[in-house]
Amino acid sequence: MGKSSKKSKGSEWKPDTWKSFEASQQPIWPNNDSLQKVLDELSALPPLVFAGEARKLTQQLAAVSQGKAFLLQAGDCAESFDTSADSIRDRLRVILQMAVILTYYTGVPVVKVGRIAGQFAKPRSSDTETVDGLELPSFRGHMVNDINFNEDSRAANPKRLLTAYNRAAATLNLLRAFTKGGFAALSKVHQWNREFVAASPAGQRYEILADEIDRAVSFMQACGIDGDKLSELSEVDFHTSHEALILGYEEALTRQDSLTGEWYDCSAHMLWIGERTRDLGGAHIEFLRGVNNPIGCKLGPDANAKDVLTLCETLNPEKIHGRLTLISRMGSETVSEKLPHILETVKEAGHPVVWVCDPMHGNTFSTENGHKTRHFDDILKEITGFFEAHSKVGTYPGGVHLELTGDDVTECLGGGAQLDADDLSKRYETMCDPRLNGSQSIDIAFRIAELLHKSQL
């Protein structure tokens, strides 16, 4: 264990102070000189995002912490360097559909944050894996190594950090074009519905909603308001996020804002700390306590109220609204038991937390044929338990954190298409964890909208 990171944010923090703390889940790089050369090159490259954009997201999340908005954080489990522009567009498309559903049925603004343009690294439960007697390093995401099981592919390669930066930059460029160039216009709601989604029960329900939105837009146009020219209807704010796992990469992209003098990690608008790296005396807490981005922290079933309170005091000592998001990932059978006491403790301490439910990671299991999967019903059950816990304590269920894709994959069981274990092998494409497909994502959005609407009554 490293020394305690519980300090007030101030002059003693610098982007490299995390190096004095124990850093878990870091790759074993083969050559420190080649790693440093890459990090020096990254340090000289332009930021991927800007401090003002991160501040804007903090303001939007402040509204979530006050019960005035809802956070939809969603995207791929682990991004691939080989992801196509069409796949990025389709992932954005399903997030836009989900946001429209949530907004339409609840009347609450939806803050849209993608697990995208940087989610290239993954924590692993073991440093190595063995296949047919051969032991090699575990796959840690394309930022570190390759999924192919051979010695060359599994060696950690520092040059991949540069590829991650370039892929993130290209993805961000595409996202900005889509969200500001007309693709996200509210008048395009029908065009967002892909054919395989439209054929599902959830997709058909979405088409009915889209018809109603079309009529509303037509009404505004008849009144002299052109929906495609009104910026609020033709553009959307879309922010990026990823787990801040590989700390050398994050430090290299940390910049001092010229306007405020504050430090920002410019690899993404929002960063989060995972369940495996939230050690109160660890390097990840030390690093993220000092950057001024909005940050998140995952809380698994072993989280206790005392430690969560210390996390709040360490990561957001000034109690800034929108600064800290706590993401519970406790499992469908555990959330109702574990979460209420944590909610009560944080509430009594006056910390303005954004509370978010990750119903994916606590509900993963393997089928008899070896596919890692999740069941739609378990995902919905954890979300329901999350909402019930907040209702019990009198706090606000601020959002959801989902792993999904816009593609027609078969990775999670259940949903409107009633996928079963025999269906998984048809289009099981994830590099790591199973994701909701497009129709399952739309289905879960309607269920969340119903729960959120009920919580408002």
ABEGO torsion letter per residue (X at the ends): XBBBABBBBBAABBAAAAAABBBBGBBBBABAAAAAAAAAAAAABBBABBAAAAAAAAAAAAAAAAGABBBBBBEBABBBAABBAAAAAAAAAAAAAAAAAAAAAAGBBBBBBBBBGGBABBBBABABBBBGGBBBBBBAEAAABBABBBAAAABBBAAAAAAAAAAAAAAAAAAAAAAAAGAABAAAAAAABBAAAAABAAAAAAAAAAAAAAAAAAAAAAAGBBAAABAAAABBBBBBBBBBABAAAAAAABBBBAAAGBBBBAABABBBBBAAAABAABAAAAAAAABABBBBBBBBAABBAAAAAAAAAAABAAGBBGABBBBBBAEAAAAAAAAAAAAAAAAAAGBBBBBBBBAAAAABBBBAAGBBBBBAAAAAAAAAAAAAAAAAAGBBBAEBBBBBBABBBBABBEEAAGBBAAAAAABBABABBBBBBAAAAAAAAAAAAAAAAAAAX
